[in-house]
Amino acid sequence: MQKAQRLRNRELLLLLFAIVLTLGAFALVQFGALGALEQPILYVVGAFCALSVVLHIVLRIRASQADPFLLPIAVLLTGLGAAMIYRIDLYEETQAGLHQLMFAMLSVALCGVLVWTLTNHRVLFRYTYIFGLAGLVLLVLPFIPFLNGGGNATVWIQVAGYYFQPGEIAKICLAIFFAGYLVRTRESLTSTGRRVLGFTFPRAREFGPLLVIWLISMGIIIAQRDLGTGMLIFGMFVAMLYVATGKTGWVVIGVALAGAGAVAATFVMPYVHNRFNAWIHAFDESLYSDPDGGSYQLVNGIFGLAHGGMFGTGLGQGRPYLTPVANSDYIIPSLGEELGLVGLFAIFALYLVFTSRGARVGVAGQDDFGKLLAVGLSFTLALQVFIMVGGVTRVIPLTGLTTPFLAAGGSSLLANWLIVGILLRVSDSVRRQPRAVIG
């Protein structure tokens, strides 16, 4: 009881710090861009912060031993992202920042409902295959004519005038399915195979599950024109497969399949070829102004990062709006321009702590399902950050994912806060019953 009290007190202290930084970020944006405070948006920010305190109270009542770092980090990242989106709104005269805050409040509320109602995460294990089916159905929804939300990529649905990306929820359903499936089939997947160059590879007949997930990922890339989600789902399964079996051979095979799929897609699919071409020849003058798959956006983002330098121009005083979709795909260059390299490193450190705490949640206990689920969700978030940061900094080709918590988009924000809720519930269960094992 005393330990639980210390955990929640630590969380409250960190949460108050995150709230102060969030309110300070909005105030600095207004002073930098407008020269004065505008109170209406600050009331909405205050409501979001108050709701996060309510979630903290819910944790005190229902999950008193949950990890104390996850909630404050999620609040701070969400607040910083909303502040930058609002900053771009001031120039473009849009309302994306307000919409982001409204979705943030909805997401925090649903996270609280999840923590309150899901008293034991092991209940999810019973519905392994239902979650697998739900994940596939969610991925297929955008292909239904009366639901399709349009766009270059077939990833959106439209219901009653509202747009939603079901793939964001699908990745959570598939993570639950992967965790349950691997717990059930781990013995056959860990069977000894041939050892080559220091790596132990599985037997050929065990390749089936990996090949199926690879084919599903390639189907997403081809049918939905969504390179990011396909890479994310396949990477999540490979990581969870490695954690379940401990065999590096699976990782080698997974990387080889991912590389082969990327090369094949480059030659077969024009939009993938254009992204690789823009990545390799970004500063080619003819490619820079090419309206079909040019590098204008990528180069502008790099120039924005360079303009920010080490310490940034200051919130509200840069020109991040010069880069297309600066509040979504290019939120990292926008923050880098106004917060500088130091500010970006602080944000990356928050992601690093969040991921490490999430992975530690699973490793700390002996519950195989909880371990795989926590590690899988944490790795998914980390991989998503790597793909987006690598894309905008020209380390890897750019994909269509969103930066977790920061980028504009209600679907992504909702899914990420549900991940927070699951990790909080798993961490509480692990500390309460560290010896429980699912066979």
Disulfide bonds with the S-S distance in Angstrom:
none
